Amino acid sequence: MDAFTAGLLQRIKATESDLTRARETGDDFLVEVEQGELDDLHRLAAEHGVEVAATHA
């Protein structure tokens, strides 16, 4: 796995964790921010042919 792929997958994992935490604390604004970031990361992954495992987000 190259550095780009590893970094992207790590960012996705971190963002998923942040999104879960935002949902658990009821921070609706942060949920929107993290979901937007996660959507962007998934789009970037798709554009570069990086497969991402199914998420819970």
Secondary structure as GFF3:
##gff-version 3
##sequence-region A 1 57
A	DSSP	alpha_helix	3	25	.	.	.	ID=ss1
A	DSSP	alpha_helix	28	47	.	.	.	ID=ss2
###
